[in-house]
C-alpha cells in the first residue's frame, strides 16, 4: 500500500511537540518521512510515524516511543528502494552488525552478556541473550577515531550499546559484564551521573546525532528494569564465553573474511544449552 510522504511542516510540528528524547529519535527519520516516496519500506515507517505523532498529541508518551522505535526498526533493517534517500546507516569506519537468533529458548527472566575484543587497532564487540538473540560487529580504528585513549573501556561500553539498541526497552534484563571499569560507568549512569564519560572521549556531535556513549548513558539512566552484574572473565561462564567468542570472531573477520554467521550460531547454541542446563549464581 502506497503511503504518501509527510509535508515538511507537519514533520517539524510533530517533532517539536514530542518530548526531547523522542524528538531526537525522530530526527533521523526526517528523510524517510518527507522524501522517500518511492520506498515501500519507508512507507511503512511513515505510517508508524503518523501514529506516533497522534499518540504524542493524545499525551500517550509510551505508545509514541514504541511506534517511533518500530519505525526506526523498519528503516534500519528493511529492504529499501535503490534510490531511497534514507538507506540503513553503516557504522562510521566499521561494518554493519551481524545478528541472529537461535530459536527454542525461553523469553522470560532474560540474562545477557556483552564483551569486547581489541588488538592492534582492530576491535570486535559481541552480545548474547538467554532467549537466543546474539550479535557482533567489528571495525578498524582510524586516525581520527573519536574514542580517545580508553579504547578498550569504550569498546566494552559500545558492546552494551549494541545490545540495548537491538533488544529495545522491553522487560527486565540482567546484564553480565566482566569489565569492572565499564561497570563503574554503567552504575554511575544508573544513578543519574550521565555526564561522566571516559577520559578523552570526543563529545562533538556525530553525523547521526549525539555521540553513542552519550546516548547510552541517557538510556541506561532511564531504564529501571536493567540490572548490572559482574562475572569473572575467562572463568567458563557460558554467556560470558559466548560474548567473548562473538567479539573475537567479529574482530578477526575484519581482516580475515569468513562465514561468521554459521560459526556464531553453532557456538551460541552450544553455550546457551550449557547455560540453561546450569544457570548458576549471578554475582552482584
URPEKA-V581902 format. One record per residue. RES is the residue in one small letter. NEAR is the number of other C-alpha atoms within 12 Angstrom. Layout:
res={RES RES}
near={NEAR NEAR}
//
This chain:
res={x x x x x x x x x x x x x x x x x x x x x x x x x x x x x x x x x x x x x x x x x x x x x x x x x x x x x x x x x x x x x x x x x x x x x x x x x x x x x x x x x x x x x x x x x x x x x x x x x x x x x x x x x x x x x x x x x x x x x x x x x x x x x x x x x x x x x x x x x x x x x x x x x x x x x x x x x x x x x x x x x x x x x x x x x x x x x x x x x x x x x x x x x x x x x x x x x x x x x x x x x x x x x x x x x x x x x x x x x x x x x x x x x x x x x x x x x x x x x x x x x x x x x x x x x x x x x x x x x x x x x x x x x x x x x x x x x x x x x x x x x x x x}
near={13 16 24 22 29 29 20 17 14 19 30 22 20 33 32 20 25 31 23 17 24 32 29 25 31 42 29 32 44 34 29 43 44 32 24 32 28 25 32 28 35 44 36 34 42 40 30 33 46 32 26 37 38 26 25 29 20 16 16 18 24 21 22 33 33 26 30 42 33 33 35 40 30 29 37 27 23 23 20 26 20 14 16 24 24 34 25 27 23 19 21 22 21 26 25 23 36 34 30 28 27 28 18 14 22 17 21 16 21 28 41 46 56 52 54 46 39 32 23 17 23 32 41 47 51 50 54 50 44 41 30 37 37 46 46 50 48 42 35 31 28 17 10 12 25 26 32 21 17 21 31 29 35 40 43 41 45 39 47 48 38 37 38 38 27 30 33 26 24 21 18 21 29 31 41 44 45 35 33 22 21 37 29 25 34 44 29 22 30 26 19 19 19 24 22 24 31 31 17 17 25 23 22 17 15 17 14 21 19 21 25 33 40 31 32 32 33 30 29 36 25 20 26 21 21 30 28 35 28 30 31 23 24 18 14 20 31 37 49 41 35 47 48 44 40 45 43 34 40 44 37 29 31 32 21 14 14 15 16 30 25 18 21 38 29 22 27 43 30 20 33 38 24 21 30 25 13 14 22 15 13 25 17 15}
//
